[in-house]
Amino acid sequence: MAHLVNYPYLFVPSGIRVGRNLLRRFLALMQKFASVLVAFIIGGVVFGSPLLLQTAVADSPAPEVVGPYLAQDLTAKGIGFIFDDARDPRMAAASFLGDYDRFYPNHPYIFDLESSRTAYCDSIDDATCSKAKKFEAIAILPPCLNDQDNYCIESVYALVGDKKVVGSLVGNFPATLEHTFKGNSRLNLAAGSTPSLWKIPGVTNGSGNETYVVKTYLNQKSSRSADGVVQPFSVHTMSLGFYAANPIAGNFPLAQANNGGGDGFVKYGCSTNSESVCQRRTAFAPEVRYGIVLRFAKPPVSWFYGRLGKAYIDTKSESYGISLTVEGEPVQVPVLTGFSTWQNLPPYLQGRYQQDTGFGYDGNKNGEKDPTQWQFRALHTSDDFDAMKAWLPLVGDKATIMTPQFFLNSVPEDSMGNLARCFTTGNQVNGLVTSNATAYTPGPPNFNQQDQTLDYQIAAPHYTAGGNIMKGTYDLSIRAEVARCIYGFSSAPIKASISIVNENGVSSVATENVGEKDGWFRLGAYGFTFSQPKLRVKLTQEKAPENAPATNATPSKTPTPSKKVVKVVTIKCVKGKAVKVVTSSSPSCPPGFKKV
């Protein structure tokens, strides 16, 4: 049986840092589909020897791209691992609405498959839900059918050069599932549907067809007040997956409510499937940007992160509520897998696996005390930078496969880091951070108080699966008012620079795309190399005019007096090859550095 350690947050295969609510569903998924999870956790390399049933070693995606998959069972003694966030269990989930207390009757983190059989509701008004005190819903959003629909997918499009090609809806796929349910606009409850299939004419994907799949996942919660009134539902987490698809005939298991998609999504690589057709994930059309427009009654969450290149996100007020536009280029992400005997593991990894913290796994670890006899596969989180660094020499510092990806995940407010007061400003979407790195921080950048920078850690193998130097991408979209909140800036224009700090502390300027427009500050860095660089964004502002309003460190809807602007001075400090720039009203070099 799969095992997950008990610590405040679960890092699921996508690397998403989430609260314990998703742990309950993930444990249920792991219980029911342990054999399936084993099937993808081990895949990869045994000291450089390929073990993939399907291999795509070229840097260009193969027509069928599913990623690492099991080619040996758990009879081999040793430890395998995987870093791959393309198989997020949220993208394998099916819609359901029901009685929270029946889903988790014995333990707040363990979903009970037996008692859940009588916990599902067709709507908030049916007999089961009429007796519930707490509610949980997983809603896979449907396409919009009229101008006033919300919590739905409005459109899908592609940008080919200067031409915008709007997709046409084919329909839901599959047409329905067992526990889909009706929404309730009064209670802010989305309808629970199935993924939708779209055709973008003339934009052929890696399999030569025009088929694409959109899957938007919402986890919503509510409760009944003491006087019996159901409270409006809130959105706890949201994910958006967009896939180029190739229909394959066969026999495939359907996704099940609260138990993930199992074999369909994980094993067979289906973006979605019916019992007889799998919409298998494939490569996107080259040199094409894609966009998706979603509708909501109100902004669902404040921050997103994920897999996009030159990403764009924006919201707009509409008669039905809010439209959310997400646009960008799919990125090729290096997936890393491997296998080692216990004796050949470095001390750090031996210690980690003996401590049994910070990773999920399948295998015999629980029942075997002698680590030389262990047969398990570690499912590492995508922000486990130390584990990746320790594994890289064992697999030649090279990716196992390059997978094309386009998806976003929301950041729970309890994962916002040291500036949550700014990152959660207002009832709106405030930011998006994306990268093509194997490992990355699942949340907004961290504000470095000492250096006054927005820092973001990423990591990847030095080489692609084809043996070329891996080139990184990083995009950050942040509302201008949030940036001003972080730095305490006035409304005067902001300037930015991006630097890449390598593991030795050496800094270099990245290729930049910086600009403030329409209330957003957008910047990007491209072409940098790995293994574990830190991306550092420095925002600066010239002295504001005397009559320019200042921005409070904590945003407020009410006007505030102008903030006194203090003259700042910038100095450069060096220590060997390391260079630091210090800006303040009275700057001084850090210990060990000299002013130049």
Summary of the structure (lengths in Angstrom):
residues: 596
radius of gyration: 24.2
end to end distance: 59.4
largest distance: 74.6
contacts: 2133
relative contact order: 0.13
helix: 15%
strand: 41%
